[in-house]
């Protein structure tokens, strides 16, 4: 089974607050999601879906960005 990937949005504090799973059928939506992450000032990283699940959480840090 091939690895499945996701793109995650990381705040400057290091918290992963957004994720978008990459599939062949949803390539356009994934591109739009990643574009929005960049516009919102997030760092974008490509990781396995399992890693995205483990790292995704709600941020309670004091650093603020537009949501």
Backbone as CSV, one residue per row, in Angstrom:
resi,resn,N_x,N_y,N_z,CA_x,CA_y,CA_z,C_x,C_y,C_z
1,UNK,0.846,-1.178,0.000,0.000,0.000,0.000,0.888,1.236,0.000
2,UNK,0.667,2.174,-0.928,1.508,3.372,-0.975,1.217,4.300,0.200
3,UNK,2.204,5.078,0.569,2.013,6.046,1.641,1.049,7.140,1.190
4,UNK,0.224,7.580,2.092,-0.686,8.676,1.811,-0.154,9.902,2.538
5,UNK,-0.299,11.064,1.895,0.286,12.278,2.441,-0.760,13.329,2.753
6,UNK,-0.369,14.247,3.619,-1.192,15.400,3.967,-0.289,16.621,4.017
7,UNK,-0.893,17.769,3.811,-0.191,19.040,3.999,-0.712,19.631,5.295
8,UNK,0.199,20.070,6.156,-0.204,20.627,7.440,0.180,22.100,7.503
9,UNK,-0.592,22.862,8.256,-0.322,24.277,8.506,0.179,24.434,9.933
10,UNK,1.373,25.010,10.070,2.025,25.125,11.368,2.146,26.605,11.749
11,UNK,1.707,26.939,12.947,1.852,28.306,13.438,3.297,28.549,13.845
12,UNK,3.656,29.807,14.077,5.031,30.150,14.451,5.421,29.558,15.796
13,UNK,4.444,29.260,16.637,4.731,28.648,17.936,5.037,27.154,17.803
14,UNK,4.770,26.578,16.607,5.049,25.166,16.378,3.817,24.271,16.397
15,UNK,2.675,24.819,16.773,1.452,24.024,16.816,0.906,23.785,15.405
16,UNK,0.524,22.546,15.137,-0.109,22.193,13.863,-1.608,22.399,14.036
17,UNK,-2.163,23.343,13.265,-3.562,23.712,13.467,-4.461,23.394,12.278
18,UNK,-3.878,23.018,11.146,-4.677,22.671,9.969,-4.025,21.535,9.208
19,UNK,-4.867,20.749,8.515,-4.349,19.649,7.705,-5.277,19.411,6.523
20,UNK,-4.678,19.029,5.410,-5.435,18.702,4.211,-4.831,17.442,3.602
21,UNK,-5.633,16.398,3.476,-5.149,15.140,2.907,-5.048,15.257,1.388
22,UNK,-3.950,14.769,0.847,-3.716,14.822,-0.593,-4.206,13.536,-1.236
23,UNK,-5.131,13.674,-2.184,-5.580,12.540,-2.985,-5.610,12.963,-4.436
24,UNK,-5.514,12.026,-5.324,-5.528,12.345,-6.760,-6.827,13.023,-7.175
25,UNK,-7.934,12.664,-6.555,-9.224,13.237,-6.940,-9.453,14.631,-6.365
26,UNK,-8.747,14.977,-5.286,-8.940,16.274,-4.626,-7.734,17.190,-4.763
27,UNK,-7.007,17.081,-5.861,-5.793,17.883,-6.030,-6.089,19.378,-6.015
28,UNK,-7.160,19.800,-6.671,-7.491,21.226,-6.711,-7.851,21.744,-5.322
29,UNK,-8.639,20.988,-4.587,-9.017,21.426,-3.240,-7.797,21.484,-2.324
30,UNK,-6.913,20.517,-2.442,-5.692,20.521,-1.639,-4.862,21.760,-1.951
31,UNK,-4.747,22.105,-3.229,-3.998,23.305,-3.626,-4.627,24.563,-3.040
32,UNK,-5.949,24.637,-3.050,-6.630,25.796,-2.463,-6.415,25.862,-0.952
33,UNK,-6.442,24.711,-0.290,-6.191,24.665,1.155,-4.785,25.164,1.477
34,UNK,-3.798,24.670,0.742,-2.406,25.055,0.982,-2.226,26.548,0.709
35,UNK,-2.862,27.056,-0.338,-2.793,28.478,-0.635,-3.323,29.298,0.546
36,UNK,-4.429,28.866,1.129,-5.005,29.583,2.268,-4.080,29.523,3.475
37,UNK,-3.418,28.392,3.698,-2.467,28.282,4.808,-1.375,29.340,4.662
38,UNK,-0.849,29.485,3.448,0.214,30.460,3.192,-0.313,31.881,3.410
39,UNK,-1.495,32.171,2.883,-2.075,33.501,3.058,-2.327,33.834,4.529
40,UNK,-2.594,32.813,5.336,-2.824,33.006,6.772,-1.531,33.045,7.576
41,UNK,-0.388,32.944,6.900,0.898,33.049,7.584,1.390,31.764,8.219
42,UNK,0.827,30.637,7.820,1.251,29.356,8.371,2.424,28.794,7.578
43,UNK,3.228,27.995,8.244,4.297,27.242,7.583,3.662,25.966,7.064
44,UNK,3.948,25.596,5.824,3.341,24.415,5.219,4.378,23.302,5.129
45,UNK,3.954,22.103,5.497,4.839,20.940,5.470,4.071,19.736,4.937
46,UNK,4.729,18.893,4.171,4.114,17.655,3.668,4.550,16.500,4.556
47,UNK,3.580,15.801,5.104,3.857,14.701,6.029,2.931,13.528,5.704
48,UNK,3.187,12.389,6.313,2.273,11.262,6.148,0.975,11.582,6.894
49,UNK,-0.095,10.937,6.485,-1.386,11.173,7.132,-1.326,10.790,8.610
50,UNK,-0.626,9.724,8.922,-0.504,9.305,10.318,0.196,10.377,11.154
51,UNK,1.258,10.968,10.611,1.969,12.033,11.316,1.060,13.247,11.503
52,UNK,0.274,13.575,10.483,-0.658,14.704,10.592,-1.674,14.452,11.696
53,UNK,-2.186,13.246,11.787,-3.160,12.907,12.837,-2.555,13.069,14.228
54,UNK,-1.306,12.658,14.374,-0.646,12.738,15.676,-0.340,14.175,16.084
55,UNK,-0.019,15.021,15.123,0.433,16.381,15.420,-0.679,17.426,15.444
56,UNK,-1.809,17.159,14.810,-2.895,18.134,14.705,-3.554,18.350,16.062
57,UNK,-3.680,19.620,16.464,-4.306,19.937,17.744,-4.773,21.384,17.739
58,UNK,-5.567,21.736,18.713,-5.977,23.122,18.883,-4.886,23.835,19.669
59,UNK,-4.497,25.005,19.188,-3.414,25.757,19.819,-3.953,26.612,20.956
60,UNK,-3.292,26.534,22.088,-3.638,27.369,23.232,-2.503,28.322,23.581
61,UNK,-1.554,28.473,22.658,-0.410,29.358,22.888,-0.845,30.817,22.800
62,UNK,-0.007,31.690,23.278,-0.341,33.113,23.281,-0.141,33.750,21.921
63,UNK,0.648,33.134,21.030,0.886,33.705,19.720,-0.425,33.681,18.932
64,UNK,-0.821,34.795,18.371,-2.089,34.894,17.633,-1.832,35.099,16.143
65,UNK,-2.691,34.599,15.323,-2.710,34.849,13.890,-4.164,34.842,13.479
66,UNK,-4.434,35.342,12.292,-5.834,35.408,11.871,-6.376,34.019,11.562
67,UNK,-7.532,33.700,12.122,-8.177,32.397,11.875,-9.498,32.593,11.198
